[in-house]
Amino acid sequence: MQEDKTTSQLHTRIKDILNRLYTIGHQMKNRDLIKAICIYKSEVNIIVSNYRLDDQGIVVRDFYSLQILRAKTDLWPLCSLFITSDNMDFQSLGTQVSHLRLCIEKEREVLLGVRAGVPDADKQLPPWRGHDCCSWEGVGCNNITGYVVTLDLSVCPVTEPRAPAKLHSSLFDLKHLHELDLSCNNFHGAPLPGLIGSLTMLKYLHLYSTAFSGKIPHQLGNLSNLLSLDLSHNYIREEIPESIGNLKNLQFLYMSNNKIVGAIPGALGSLCNLSRITLSHNRITGELVDFFEQLSRCKSRLTFIDLCSNQLNGSVPTSLGKLYALEYLTLFSNYFVGVLTDAHFVNLTSLDVLDLSQNNLSVEVSEDWLPPFQASGIYMFSCNSGPRFPSWLRNQTKFQSLDISNNGISGALPDWFRLSLEGSRKYIALNLGYNNFEGLLPNIQFQPTVFDLSHNSFSGSIPESLAAQFFIVSHNKLNGSVPFSICAAKIMETVDFANNDLSGALPDCWDNSSRLSLIDISNNKLSGGIPKTFKFLAMLVSLRLSNNSLSGTIPSALQHCKKIKVIDFSGNHLSGAIPSWIGRRLLSLRVLSLRSNKFTGAIPLRLSLIPSLQVLDLAHNLLSGPLPPYFANFSSRNHDLAKLNGLHLENIIFKIFNEDNIILIAKDLTLHFTSLALVTSIDLSNNNLSGPIPRELTNLRGLHFLNLSSNHFSGNIPENIGFMSQLESLDLSKNQLSGRIPSNISALNFLSVLNLSYNNLVGEVPAGSQLRTFTNWSYIGNPKLCGEPLQNKCLVIDNGVTKEEGMHEDDEYERIWYLIGFTLGFVFGFWGFMATVMIKKSTRIKCLLLIDRICVYFA
């Protein structure tokens, strides 16, 4: 009885010591924890004397055994130092304490093996040195047991190509892990291991952008303690397993940007603790009815739902209105149909962001409906909200971003909306583009991030006070001049006034617009010269002034815009020589379009120094001289197209606004490309260029469009033209080219337009599957060509020259000798007859009588 009482007292004392050490340990570093152990040295000795310790120094008896400290005997020599002087300087003990192994040796070896399999970790983390693995960066241990509970080997963000990684199987021996983060390592398509389900103590599992593929293992359902699961940006296929319904504690689920198929499992709706769920950018199908119904039954605390860019269909169920905690909902880019009524929003009092864009959805509510929420962002582009302006937006007094573009809304802006715009300073972004709004532009007094009213029917002038970081009012009916105030708006990065009726000269006041990167005022009625103050636009990337009436020369001030990638001055009245400094200073240039102007002189040799030039259009000018061999040095065209990257500005809230949109005149059509990664082109047509076509031009293996028509080029078509394997359009018409068509032209398998008409080409048209698709119009105006598809048939080949060709040459000589013989025969025959008549009298009399009888007969 006394023994039981003593044991009970020991239990109580152990519990007290453990609680006190546990509290202290959570607030101390390892060295301080050693001191805490030493303070309770006597009590720990009692524990040691009454309980058996295993080889790790852990008590193996009673229910406290898993929490007792690893009180190794090699700590006790240090204890006397602490006890004799409570004010002992800890640094003086550094040498003695540093040699202690404060982590479990087996787990230390596991950690080293795991890190060896992820080489990119060496770029982000310092080397792991020393025996104390608990002090290594990226590793966290339990302060009581010493077990590894945190392993963070993430290497985000990735700034360079990732090395292949391999998941070490010993990782799954870390049974006490609470947090595992391997994000941004490259596991190179390896399947997600099913053994991940053996780490049952995991609370946080983050495998973002790890290049895992295959299916989600059903063993993942064993992680019942999991609070956060991130499998986004991988190559996961197949369906989400039903076992995910076992993760009852899960609060955060991220599976976006994979290739997941199938429907959302019903079990997912039973996870009542979910706060955020992101399944966007997958191939998920089916409807939302069961999923939303399940969530509404368990009074879900879900605040964030992102299901955008999938293949979900059907109607949006009214049970959406029962998700009372919902703050963020995006169903963007699916196949939802039907109508949303006030029942869908009845309890959504916390809704802050609503995105229904790119679905066949409409919101139909009564005129006096008051939404229960005040959203900061409403996105409904490419829905079906027209033709009336949504009246329920009138009561939204908080929102900062509104996108109702491409909804078929027509008429003038409602007065209440115009007044709210003109009197407000709250909008960050406003997009009303691709509708049919009429009237004047709103005269807003604030400067939003995005102001997009493009593709409407707004008229009048641009208000002086109007400005925005991305100012887009193209494709309207605006008139007047470009306001001078636009130069004073220092926040502006994009100015797009294209396709209007603006006139007058461009303001020459751009010295304060240091952030401006894109200017597009093409397709207007501007006159005057190109402003010299453009030289202050150090961030300028794209300058489009095409199809106006600008005159003068290209100012040398533009050579200071060293970041510029697109210059389009086509369709103006510019003159003079093309400046040679373009090739010397503008080394980032990708598009140079000067077509349909009055430029004279030779093509500058220095244009070939631009390493990234992809589109060169100098057509319809007065350029002269030969095409130099150095012209073929463009490096971006010497590579396969797949190696070229398009240029993209940032995703501007509503849409991607590309600086690399380009219009090409090719294939007898006007082609609009939205990415420069899709095109490489040279167009020098309709000039006065002369001389042979340089054979070096055929080195441009990545070229897609080549047009040298309507010039004075002579000589043969380069023999190696078949090496330009990416050509889609080749136009050499209306020149003075001669000789035979190279036979390897038949190797151009992508060629869809070929025009060799009106030259002096001879011989047989080469045969080839692609060449059979062209008609005789591709070769018309070359009388000495023969073979399909021409009517001139080639006969048997003789000594390398077709007989049709030889016959042409023989016929030429035959005609000459025939004329000579005919003339000589006539002369000798006529005068021989006349001499006989004149000399012999009897013959002369007979001839006269014969003529007399003929006359009497016809009389």
C-alpha positions in Angstrom: 0.0 0.0 0.0 2.9 2.3 0.9 4.6 1.3 -2.3 1.5 2.3 -4.4 1.4 5.6 -2.6 5.0 6.2 -3.4 4.5 5.3 -7.0 1.6 7.7 -7.2 3.6 10.5 -5.7 6.4 9.8 -8.2 3.8 10.0 -11.0 2.6 13.3 -9.8 6.1 14.6 -9.4 7.1 13.4 -12.9 4.0 15.1 -14.4 4.9 18.3 -12.6 8.5 18.2 -13.9 7.4 17.4 -17.4 4.9 20.2 -17.5 7.4 22.7 -16.2 10.2 21.5 -18.6 7.7 21.4 -21.5 6.7 25.0 -20.8 10.3 26.2 -20.4 11.5 24.2 -23.5 9.1 25.9 -25.8 10.6 29.2 -24.9 14.3 28.3 -24.9 17.0 27.3 -27.2 18.7 24.0 -26.9 21.4 25.3 -24.5 18.9 26.8 -22.2 16.9 23.6 -22.3 20.0 21.8 -21.0 20.2 24.2 -18.1 16.5 23.6 -17.4 17.2 19.8 -17.2 20.1 20.5 -14.8 18.0 22.6 -12.5 15.7 19.5 -12.0 18.7 17.2 -11.8 17.7 15.6 -8.5 14.2 14.9 -9.7 15.5 13.5 -13.0 17.8 11.2 -11.0 14.8 9.9 -9.1 13.1 9.1 -12.4 16.3 7.4 -13.6 16.5 5.3 -10.4 12.9 4.2 -10.5 12.3 3.8 -14.2 14.2 2.0 -16.9 15.5 4.2 -19.8 15.9 2.9 -23.3 19.0 3.6 -25.5 17.6 7.1 -26.4 17.2 8.0 -22.7 13.4 7.8 -22.9 11.3 6.3 -20.0 9.6 3.2 -21.3 7.1 2.8 -18.4 3.9 4.5 -17.7 1.9 7.0 -19.8 4.5 9.8 -19.5 7.1 7.8 -21.3 6.6 9.5 -24.7 7.2 13.0 -23.3 10.1 12.6 -21.0 13.3 14.3 -22.1 16.2 12.3 -23.5 18.1 12.8 -20.2 21.4 11.2 -21.3 24.0 10.7 -18.7 26.5 12.7 -20.7 24.6 15.9 -19.7 25.3 15.5 -16.0 28.9 16.7 -16.1 27.7 20.1 -17.4 25.0 20.4 -14.7 27.4 21.2 -11.9 28.7 24.2 -13.9 25.2 25.5 -14.2 24.2 24.8 -10.6 27.4 26.4 -9.1 26.8 29.6 -10.9 23.3 30.6 -12.0 24.8 33.7 -13.7 27.2 31.5 -15.8 27.9 32.9 -19.3 26.4 30.5 -21.8 29.0 31.3 -24.4 31.7 30.0 -22.1 30.1 26.6 -22.4 29.9 26.8 -26.2 32.8 24.4 -26.8 31.5 21.9 -24.3 27.9 22.0 -25.5 28.5 22.2 -29.3 29.8 18.6 -29.5 26.5 17.2 -28.2 24.2 15.4 -30.6 20.9 17.1 -30.0 18.9 15.2 -32.7 18.2 11.6 -33.3 21.1 10.0 -35.3 18.8 7.9 -37.4 16.7 10.8 -38.5 19.8 12.9 -39.1 20.9 10.3 -41.7 17.4 10.3 -43.2 17.5 14.1 -43.6 20.9 14.0 -45.4 19.6 11.3 -47.8 16.5 13.3 -48.6 18.4 16.5 -49.3 20.8 14.6 -51.5 17.9 13.8 -53.8 16.8 17.4 -54.3 19.9 19.2 -55.7 18.1 22.5 -56.2 17.9 22.8 -52.4 21.7 23.6 -52.4 20.9 26.8 -54.3 18.4 28.0 -51.7 19.7 26.6 -48.4 23.1 26.8 -46.7 25.0 23.5 -46.3 23.9 21.3 -43.4 26.9 21.1 -41.0 27.4 19.7 -37.6 25.7 16.9 -35.7 22.7 18.9 -34.4 20.2 18.4 -37.3 17.6 20.3 -35.3 19.6 23.5 -35.9 19.8 23.0 -39.7 17.9 25.5 -41.8 14.7 24.0 -43.1 14.5 21.4 -40.2 12.4 21.7 -37.1 12.4 19.3 -34.1 10.1 18.8 -31.2 11.7 20.5 -28.2 10.7 17.6 -25.9 11.2 14.5 -27.9 13.8 15.7 -30.4 12.0 14.1 -33.3 12.0 15.9 -36.7 8.5 17.5 -37.1 9.2 20.1 -39.9 11.1 19.6 -43.2 11.1 22.5 -45.6 13.1 21.9 -48.8 11.1 24.2 -51.0 13.1 26.1 -53.6 10.5 28.7 -54.6 10.7 31.0 -56.5 12.5 29.2 -59.4 14.8 31.6 -61.3 16.7 29.1 -63.5 16.1 25.7 -65.0 15.5 23.0 -62.3 17.6 20.0 -61.9 15.9 16.6 -61.8 15.1 15.5 -58.2 14.4 12.1 -56.7 12.3 11.4 -53.6 14.4 9.3 -51.1 12.3 6.4 -49.8 13.7 7.0 -46.3 11.7 10.1 -46.1 8.8 8.0 -44.9 10.7 6.9 -41.9 10.2 10.4 -40.4 7.0 9.3 -38.8 6.6 12.3 -36.5 6.6 14.9 -39.4 3.9 17.6 -39.0 5.0 19.8 -41.9 6.5 18.7 -45.2 7.2 21.2 -48.0 9.1 20.1 -51.2 7.6 22.9 -53.4 9.3 23.8 -56.7 11.6 20.8 -56.8 11.5 18.9 -60.1 10.6 15.3 -59.6 10.4 14.9 -63.4 7.0 13.2 -63.8 7.4 10.7 -61.0 4.1 9.4 -59.6 3.0 10.7 -56.2 4.1 7.9 -53.8 1.4 6.0 -52.0 3.8 5.8 -49.0 3.0 9.5 -48.3 -0.1 8.1 -46.5 2.2 6.6 -43.9 3.0 10.0 -42.5 -0.1 10.0 -40.5 0.9 12.9 -38.2 1.2 15.4 -41.1 -0.7 18.6 -40.8 0.8 20.5 -43.7 1.7 18.8 -47.0 2.9 21.2 -49.7 4.0 19.8 -53.0 3.4 22.9 -55.2 5.0 22.8 -58.7 7.0 19.6 -58.1 6.3 18.0 -61.5 4.7 14.9 -59.9 2.3 13.1 -62.3 -0.1 10.3 -62.4 -3.0 9.9 -60.0 -3.6 11.1 -56.5 -3.0 7.9 -54.3 -5.9 6.8 -52.3 -3.6 6.4 -49.3 -3.7 10.2 -49.0 -6.9 9.6 -47.2 -4.9 8.2 -44.2 -3.7 11.7 -43.3 -6.6 12.4 -41.1 -4.7 15.2 -39.2 -4.0 17.2 -42.4 -5.0 20.8 -42.2 -3.4 22.1 -45.5 -2.8 20.2 -48.8 -1.2 21.8 -51.8 -0.8 19.7 -55.0 -1.2 22.6 -57.4 0.9 23.2 -60.6 1.8 19.5 -61.3 0.8 16.9 -63.9 -1.7 15.0 -61.9 -4.2 13.2 -64.0 -7.3 11.1 -63.4 -10.0 11.8 -60.8 -9.8 13.0 -57.2 -10.2 9.8 -55.1 -13.2 9.4 -52.8 -10.8 8.8 -49.9 -10.2 12.5 -49.7 -13.4 12.6 -47.7 -11.4 11.1 -44.8 -9.5 14.4 -44.3 -12.1 15.7 -41.9 -9.8 18.3 -40.4 -8.7 19.8 -43.8 -9.0 23.5 -44.0 -7.0 24.4 -47.2 -7.1 22.4 -50.4 -5.1 23.5 -53.5 -5.1 21.4 -56.7 -5.1 24.0 -59.4 -3.1 23.8 -62.7 -3.2 20.0 -63.1 -4.9 17.7 -65.6 -7.5 16.4 -63.2 -10.6 14.9 -64.9 -13.9 13.6 -63.8 -16.5 15.2 -61.4 -15.9 16.8 -58.1 -16.3 13.8 -55.7 -19.3 14.0 -53.3 -17.0 13.2 -50.4 -15.3 16.6 -50.9 -18.5 18.3 -49.9 -18.5 16.5 -46.6 -15.3 18.3 -45.4 -17.1 20.8 -43.2 -13.9 22.4 -42.0 -12.8 23.5 -45.4 -12.0 27.2 -45.6 -10.4 27.5 -49.0 -10.6 25.2 -52.1 -8.9 25.8 -55.4 -9.4 23.4 -58.3 -8.9 25.9 -61.1 -7.2 25.1 -64.5 -8.0 21.4 -64.7 -10.4 19.3 -66.8 -13.0 18.7 -64.2 -16.5 18.0 -65.6 -20.0 17.5 -64.3 -22.3 19.7 -62.3 -22.1 21.5 -58.9 -25.4 20.4 -57.5 -24.3 17.6 -55.2 -21.1 19.4 -54.1 -22.9 22.6 -53.1 -25.7 20.6 -51.5 -23.3 18.7 -49.3 -21.5 21.9 -48.2 -24.7 23.6 -47.3 -25.9 20.7 -45.1 -22.9 20.8 -42.9 -23.0 24.6 -42.4 -19.7 24.9 -44.2 -17.2 27.6 -43.1 -15.9 27.8 -46.7 -14.8 31.3 -47.6 -12.9 30.8 -50.8 -14.0 28.8 -53.9 -12.0 28.9 -57.2 -13.3 26.5 -59.9 -12.2 28.6 -62.9 -11.0 27.2 -66.2 -12.5 23.8 -66.1 -15.3 22.0 -68.1 -18.0 22.2 -65.5 -21.5 22.5 -66.8 -25.2 22.7 -66.0 -26.8 25.4 -63.9 -25.4 27.0 -60.7 -27.6 25.5 -57.9 -29.4 27.8 -55.5 -27.8 26.0 -52.6 -24.9 28.4 -53.3 -26.9 30.9 -51.3 -26.5 28.8 -48.2 -22.7 29.1 -48.0 -23.1 32.0 -45.6 -19.3 32.4 -45.0 -18.4 32.7 -48.6 -16.2 35.7 -49.5 -14.6 34.7 -52.9 -16.3 32.8 -55.7 -14.9 32.4 -59.2 -16.6 30.2 -61.8 -14.7 31.9 -64.7 -14.4 30.0 -68.0 -16.6 27.0 -67.7 -19.8 25.9 -69.5 -22.4 27.0 -67.0 -25.7 28.0 -68.3 -28.9 29.5 -67.0 -30.0 32.4 -64.7 -28.8 33.5 -61.3 -31.5 35.0 -59.2 -31.6 36.6 -55.8 -32.0 33.1 -54.3 -28.4 32.4 -55.2 -27.1 35.3 -53.1 -29.6 35.4 -50.3 -27.2 34.6 -47.4 -23.9 35.7 -49.0 -23.5 38.7 -46.8 -19.7 38.4 -46.8 -19.2 38.0 -50.5 -16.3 40.3 -51.6 -15.3 38.9 -55.0 -17.7 37.4 -57.6 -16.4 36.2 -61.0 -18.9 34.6 -63.4 -17.0 35.5 -66.5 -17.0 33.5 -69.8 -20.1 31.4 -69.1 -23.5 31.6 -70.6 -24.9 33.0 -67.3 -27.0 36.0 -66.6 -28.2 37.7 -63.4 -31.9 38.4 -63.5 -33.3 40.2 -60.4 -36.0 42.7 -59.9 -35.3 46.4 -60.4 -35.5 47.1 -56.7 -33.3 44.1 -55.5 -30.8 45.0 -52.9 -27.9 42.6 -52.9 -27.0 41.4 -49.3 -23.3 41.9 -50.0 -21.0 44.8 -50.8 -18.4 43.4 -53.2 -15.0 45.0 -54.0 -14.7 43.1 -57.3 -17.4 42.0 -59.8 -16.3 40.3 -63.0 -18.8 39.3 -65.5 -17.1 39.6 -68.9 -18.4 37.5 -71.8 -21.6 36.6 -70.0 -25.1 37.2 -71.2 -26.1 40.3 -69.2 -27.2 42.6 -72.0 -28.8 44.5 -73.6 -29.6 46.6 -70.4 -27.1 47.9 -68.0 -27.3 45.8 -64.7 -29.4 47.9 -62.4 -28.4 46.0 -59.3 -24.9 47.4 -59.5 -26.4 50.8 -58.4 -26.3 49.7 -54.8 -22.7 48.4 -54.9 -20.9 51.3 -53.2 -17.8 49.4 -52.2 -16.5 47.7 -55.3 -13.2 48.8 -56.8 -13.0 46.6 -59.8 -15.8 46.1 -62.3 -15.7 44.1 -65.6 -18.9 43.8 -67.6 -17.1 43.7 -71.0 -18.5 41.8 -74.0 -22.0 41.5 -72.7 -24.0 43.0 -75.5 -25.0 46.0 -73.4 -26.1 49.0 -75.6 -27.2 52.6 -75.1 -25.7 55.3 -73.0 -24.2 54.8 -69.6 -27.0 55.3 -66.9 -26.9 58.7 -65.3 -26.4 57.2 -61.8 -23.4 55.2 -63.0 -21.8 58.1 -64.8 -22.3 60.3 -61.7 -20.8 57.6 -59.5 -17.8 57.4 -61.7 -17.3 61.1 -62.0 -17.7 61.7 -58.3 -15.8 58.7 -57.1 -12.1 57.9 -56.3 -12.6 54.3 -55.4 -12.1 52.4 -58.7 -8.9 50.5 -59.2 -10.1 48.9 -62.5 -13.0 49.5 -64.9 -13.6 47.5 -68.0 -16.7 48.2 -70.1 -15.1 47.1 -73.4 -16.7 45.2 -76.3 -20.2 46.5 -75.8 -22.1 49.1 -77.7 -22.1 52.0 -75.3 -22.8 55.5 -76.8 -22.3 59.1 -75.7 -19.4 60.9 -74.2 -16.6 59.4 -72.2 -17.1 59.8 -68.4 -15.0 62.7 -67.0 -13.5 60.9 -64.0 -11.3 62.7 -61.6 -9.3 59.8 -60.3 -6.6 57.7 -62.0 -7.5 54.0 -61.9 -5.1 51.1 -62.7 -7.2 50.0 -65.7 -9.7 52.1 -67.7 -10.9 50.1 -70.7 -13.8 51.4 -72.7 -12.5 50.0 -76.0 -14.7 48.5 -78.8 -17.8 50.7 -78.2 -19.3 53.7 -79.9 -18.3 56.5 -77.6 -17.9 59.8 -79.3 -16.6 63.3 -78.6 -13.2 64.2 -77.4 -11.0 62.7 -74.7 -11.4 64.7 -71.5 -8.3 66.5 -70.3 -8.6 65.1 -66.8 -8.9 61.5 -68.0 -5.8 59.2 -67.2 -5.1 55.7 -66.0 -2.2 53.4 -65.6 -3.6 51.3 -68.5 -5.7 53.8 -70.6 -7.5 51.9 -73.4 -10.2 53.6 -75.5 -9.5 52.1 -78.9 -12.1 51.2 -81.5 -14.6 54.0 -80.7 -15.7 57.2 -82.6 -13.6 59.7 -80.6 -12.5 62.8 -82.3 -10.5 66.0 -81.6 -6.8 65.9 -80.7 -4.7 63.9 -78.3 -4.9 66.0 -75.1 -1.7 67.6 -73.8 -2.6 66.5 -70.2 -1.8 62.9 -71.1 1.8 63.8 -70.9 1.5 64.9 -67.3 0.0 61.7 -66.0 3.1 60.1 -64.5 1.3 56.8 -63.7 0.6 55.9 -67.3 2.1 52.7 -68.7 -0.3 52.0 -71.6 -2.0 54.5 -74.0 -4.2 52.8 -76.6 -6.2 55.3 -78.6 -6.2 53.2 -81.8 -9.0 53.1 -84.4 -10.7 56.4 -83.7 -11.0 59.7 -85.6 -8.4 61.7 -83.7 -6.6 64.4 -85.7 -4.0 67.1 -85.4 -0.4 66.7 -84.3 0.9 64.5 -81.5 1.8 66.6 -78.4 5.5 67.0 -78.0 5.5 66.9 -74.2 6.5 63.3 -73.2 9.4 64.3 -70.9 7.3 63.5 -67.8 6.0 60.1 -68.9 8.9 58.0 -67.6 6.8 54.8 -66.9 5.1 54.7 -70.3 5.8 51.4 -72.1 3.1 51.1 -74.8 1.7 53.7 -77.1 -0.8 52.8 -79.8 -2.5 55.7 -81.7 -2.7 53.8 -85.0 -5.5 54.1 -87.5 -6.4 57.8 -86.8 -6.0 61.0 -88.7 -2.9 62.4 -87.0 -0.6 64.7 -88.9 2.7 66.5 -88.3 5.9 64.8 -87.3 7.0 62.2 -84.7 7.6 64.0 -81.4 11.3 64.4 -80.4 10.4 64.1 -76.7 9.8 60.4 -77.2 13.5 60.1 -76.3 12.5 60.5 -72.6 10.5 57.3 -72.7 13.2 55.1 -71.3 10.7 52.3 -70.5 9.0 52.3 -74.0 8.5 48.8 -75.4 6.0 49.3 -78.2 5.3 52.4 -80.4 2.5 52.1 -83.0 1.6 55.1 -85.1 0.5 53.3 -88.3 -2.1 54.4 -90.7 -2.1 58.1 -90.0 -0.8 61.1 -92.1 2.5 61.7 -90.2 5.3 63.2 -92.3 9.0 64.1 -92.0 11.8 61.7 -91.0 12.3 59.3 -88.2 13.8 61.5 -85.4 17.1 60.5 -84.0 15.7 61.0 -80.5 14.2 57.5 -80.8 17.6 55.9 -80.5 17.4 56.6 -76.7 14.5 54.2 -76.4 16.8 51.2 -76.0 14.1 48.8 -74.6 11.8 49.2 -77.5 10.7 46.0 -79.1 7.9 47.1 -81.6 8.0 50.0 -84.0 5.1 50.3 -86.5 5.1 53.5 -88.6 3.4 51.9 -91.6 0.9 53.7 -93.7 2.1 57.3 -93.3 4.0 59.9 -95.4 7.4 59.5 -93.7 10.4 60.1 -96.0 14.2 60.2 -96.1 16.6 57.3 -95.5 16.0 54.6 -93.0 18.4 55.5 -90.1 21.4 53.2 -89.7 21.3 53.8 -85.9 18.2 51.5 -85.7 20.5 48.6 -86.1 23.2 50.0 -83.8 21.1 51.2 -80.9 17.8 49.4 -80.8 19.1 45.9 -80.1 15.9 44.7 -78.4 13.8 45.4 -81.5 11.6 42.5 -82.7 9.2 44.3 -85.1 10.1 47.0 -87.5 7.3 47.9 -89.9 7.8 51.0 -92.2 5.7 49.8 -95.1 3.7 52.2 -97.3 5.8 55.3 -96.7 8.2 57.3 -99.0 11.6 56.1 -97.7 14.4 56.2 -100.1 18.0 54.9 -100.4 19.5 51.6 -99.6 18.5 49.2 -96.8 21.0 49.9 -94.0 23.5 47.1 -93.5 23.3 47.6 -89.7 19.7 46.2 -89.6 21.3 42.8 -89.7 23.0 43.6 -86.3 19.6 43.4 -84.4 19.8 40.0 -82.8 16.1 39.5 -82.0 14.4 41.0 -85.1 11.5 38.8 -86.1 9.4 41.0 -88.4 10.9 43.3 -91.0 8.4 45.1 -93.3 9.8 47.7 -95.6 7.3 47.1 -98.5 5.8 49.8 -100.7 8.6 52.4 -100.4 11.1 53.8 -102.8 14.1 51.8 -101.6 16.8 50.9 -104.1 20.1 49.1 -104.5 21.1 45.5 -104.0 20.2 43.3 -101.1 23.5 42.7 -99.3 24.6 39.2 -98.2 24.9 40.4 -94.6 21.1 40.9 -94.6 20.8 37.2 -93.8 22.5 37.5 -90.4 19.3 37.8 -88.3 19.9 35.3 -85.5 16.3 35.0 -84.4 15.4 33.7 -87.9 18.2 31.2 -87.9 16.6 29.1 -85.3 13.5 26.9 -85.2 10.4 28.8 -84.2 9.8 26.6 -81.2 12.8 28.2 -79.5 11.3 31.7 -79.8 9.4 33.2 -76.9 6.6 35.7 -77.3 6.6 39.0 -75.4 3.9 39.5 -72.8 3.1 42.3 -70.5 1.5 41.4 -67.2 -2.0 40.1 -66.8 -3.9 43.3 -66.3 -6.8 42.1 -64.0 -9.3 41.6 -66.8 -7.3 40.4 -69.8 -3.8 40.0 -71.2 -2.8 43.1 -73.1 0.1 42.1 -75.4 2.7 44.5 -76.8 3.4 41.9 -79.5 0.2 42.0 -81.4 1.2 42.4 -85.1 -0.6 42.6 -88.4 1.1 41.1 -91.5 0.3 41.3 -95.1 1.0 37.8 -96.3 -0.7 34.9 -98.1 -2.7 37.6 -100.0 -4.4 38.3 -96.7 -4.1 40.6 -93.8 -3.1 38.4 -90.9 -3.4 39.4 -87.2 -1.0 37.6 -84.9 -1.3 38.0 -81.1 2.1 36.6 -80.3 5.4 37.2 -81.9 6.3 33.6 -81.0 4.1 32.6 -83.9 5.7 34.6 -86.7 9.0 35.6 -88.5 8.7 37.6 -91.6 10.5 39.7 -94.3 8.6 41.8 -96.7 10.5 44.0 -99.1 8.0 44.1 -101.9 7.1 47.0 -104.2 10.4 48.8 -104.1 13.2 49.4 -106.6 15.7 46.8 -105.2 17.9 45.1 -107.8 20.7 42.6 -108.2 20.7 38.9 -107.4 18.9 37.4 -104.4 21.8 36.6 -102.0 22.2 32.8 -101.5 22.9 33.6 -97.8 19.2 34.4 -97.5 18.5 30.7 -97.4 20.3 30.5 -94.0 17.1 32.0 -92.4 15.8 28.5 -91.5 13.1 29.9 -89.1 11.6 32.3 -91.6 7.8 31.9 -92.2 7.0 34.6 -94.7 9.3 36.0 -97.5 8.0 38.6 -100.0 10.5 40.1 -102.5 7.9 40.8 -105.2 7.6 43.8 -107.5 11.3 44.7 -107.5 14.1 44.3 -110.1 15.9 41.3 -108.7 17.7 39.3 -111.4 19.7 36.1 -111.7 18.6 32.6 -110.5 16.5 31.6 -107.5 19.0 30.5 -104.8 19.6 26.8 -105.1 19.3 26.1 -101.3 15.9 27.7 -101.0 14.5 24.3 -100.0 16.5 24.5 -96.7 14.1 27.3 -95.5 11.9 24.5 -94.2 9.5 26.7 -92.2 8.3 28.9 -95.1 4.6 29.2 -95.4 4.5 32.0 -98.0 7.1 32.7 -100.7 6.5 35.5 -103.2 9.2 36.3 -105.8 6.8 37.5 -108.5 7.2 40.5 -110.9 11.0 40.5 -111.0 13.6 39.6 -113.6 14.6 36.2 -112.3 15.8 33.7 -114.8 17.0 30.1 -114.9 15.3 27.0 -113.6 13.2 26.6 -110.4 15.4 24.7 -107.9 14.2 21.2 -107.5 14.5 21.3 -103.7 11.7 23.8 -103.5 9.5 20.7 -103.3 10.9 20.1 -99.8 8.9 23.2 -98.4 6.2 21.1 -96.8 4.5 24.0 -95.0 4.3 26.2 -98.1 0.7 27.4 -98.6 1.4 30.4 -100.9 3.8 30.3 -103.8 4.0 33.1 -106.4 6.8 33.0 -109.0 4.8 34.7 -111.7 6.0 37.3 -114.3 9.7 36.4 -114.4 11.9 34.8 -117.0 12.1 31.3 -115.5 12.6 28.3 -117.8 12.4 24.5 -117.7 10.1 22.1 -115.8 8.2 23.0 -112.7 9.5 20.7 -109.9 7.2 17.9 -108.7 6.2 17.5 -105.1 3.1 16.8 -103.0 3.0 20.3 -101.7 3.6 21.9 -105.1 0.7 20.0 -106.6 -1.6 22.2 -104.5 -0.7 25.3 -106.5 -2.4 26.4 -109.8 -0.9 27.9 -112.9 -1.4 31.3 -111.4 1.7 30.7 -109.3 3.8 30.5 -112.5 2.0 32.6 -115.1 4.1 35.1 -117.1 7.0 32.6 -117.5 6.5 31.4 -121.1 9.4 29.0 -121.1 8.2 27.0 -118.1 6.5 23.7 -118.7 4.9 20.8 -116.7 2.1 20.6 -114.3 0.0 22.7 -113.6 0.9 24.6 -116.8 -0.6 23.8 -120.2 2.9 23.6 -121.7 3.8 19.9 -121.4 7.4 18.9 -121.0 8.6 16.1 -123.3 11.4 13.6 -122.7 14.4 15.0 -121.0 17.5 15.2 -123.3 20.9 15.9 -121.9 19.5 17.8 -119.0 17.3 20.0 -121.0 13.6 19.2 -121.6 12.6 18.8 -125.2 9.9 21.4 -124.7 12.6 23.8 -123.9 14.7 22.7 -126.9 11.7 23.0 -129.1 11.2 26.5 -128.1 14.8 27.3 -129.2 14.6 25.3 -132.5 11.3 26.9 -133.4 13.0 30.3 -133.0 15.7 29.4 -135.6 13.2 27.8 -137.9 11.1 30.9 -138.2 14.2 32.9 -139.0 15.4 30.6 -141.8 11.8 30.3 -143.1 11.5 34.0 -143.5 14.9 34.2 -145.2 14.0 31.4 -147.7 10.6 32.8 -148.4 12.0 36.2 -149.2 14.7 34.9 -151.5 12.2 32.6 -153.2 9.8 35.5 -153.8 12.5 37.7 -155.2 14.0 35.2 -157.6 10.7 33.8 -158.7 9.0 37.1 -159.3 11.9 38.7 -161.2 12.5 35.5 -163.2 9.0 35.6 -164.5 9.1 39.3 -165.3 12.4 38.9 -167.2 10.8 36.1 -169.4 7.8 38.2 -170.2 9.8 41.3 -171.1 12.3 39.4 -173.3 10.0 37.1 -175.4 7.3 38.9 -177.4 5.0 35.9 -177.9 4.9 35.1 -174.3 4.2 38.8 -173.5 1.2 38.7 -175.9 -0.2 35.5 -174.4 -0.1 36.9 -170.9 -1.9 40.1 -172.0 -4.6 38.1 -173.7 -5.0 35.9 -170.6 -5.4 39.0 -168.4 -7.9 40.5 -170.9 -10.1 37.3 -170.8 -10.1 37.3 -167.0 -11.2 40.9 -166.9 -14.0 40.2 -169.4 -15.2 37.1 -167.4 -15.5 39.0 -164.1 -17.1 42.0 -165.8 
